[in-house]
């Protein structure tokens, strides 16, 4: 379509469809925004944050407007028609054009038009300010016309308003998806950096994902057979299944009483295994392996020294350094006598520490402390 030509309904519907296609295929955004500009009779589109500075320039500019964007962000942003209107009343979720900022007869004399717009062959500009989009702030969409086109017609402004309303919605959807993707990537990276094994399973108990540590543990205390997680020792499978079943129950159901210690061969200490429900995932945003997960199984190898490292995390819960070291050992299923021997303390001192630990953590049994330690084990630990 030629610049300045009115857009037909089919063309408008096609442009709207392209905007929403760009949500799931971000490579389409330049084409979608350029299409909006063309149907609005503009020479191109510029999109950037409302509060611009050198570290937050325009995020997109049509090819003919790239140099104009650089100059605008550096020298002309504060005196632009958009900011004139923004200072009067925030331009949120609505469209304006520079005739809303200045009288037409005054525009030719203004420095903004003489020294900025005219050298880039720009005349008037249609603009839309968005509302707050997630944590990304507000954005402005600007579509300037060529000098030869003159004032945008009411029809062009109407088309621009219609299309940029959909562009704002599509942009919000894209930014939400990006934020979810970054959170997901960070969460899975955290799991892979963990000292413990992590296995995700769906409602039927089918394994959907496992981190590297869990894959290395497979076959030593537990097994993954045909994508099903089970205890290696037949005599412990019923107990392990009850643990998983309790985690899969609806909120408010009767949960399992703490972790399960899975026996291993060759005299190794048992694996400490806990199952935590995974709820409230945005299923439309997350990849299948995580969107379908209903339970997270946390597997701690007590021979790897994970529990002592947890003392740094217990410190974050308000325990003193000594209390945190006691809590870490108790959380690894050690007895009070072993704790006393490991830390060179008397049994009486250990018991006093335990009372303070239980009080500060609002728990009453060692099994609750073991359950808490197994959850903290998911997090990467700072070196002590």
Secondary structure, DSSP 8 states (H G I E B T S, - for coil): --TT----HHHHHHHHHHHHHHHH-GGGHHHHHHHHHHHTT-S--EEEEEEEETTEEEEEE-GGGHHHHHHIIIIISTTSHHHHHHHHS---SEEEEGGGTS-HHHHTTSHIIIIIIGGGTEEEEEEEE----TTS--EEEEEEEEGGG-S--HHHHHHHHHHHHHHHHHHHHHHHHHHHHHHHHHHHHHHHHSSSEEEEE-TT-BEEEE-HHHHHHTTSSEEEETTEEEESSGGGHHHHHHHHHHHTS-TTS---SS-EEE--STT---EEEEEEE-----TTTS-HHHHT--EEEEEEEGGGTHHHHTHHHHHHTT--HHHHHHHHHHHTT--HHHHHHHHT--HHHHHHHHHHHHHHHT--SHHHHHHHHHHHTTS-----
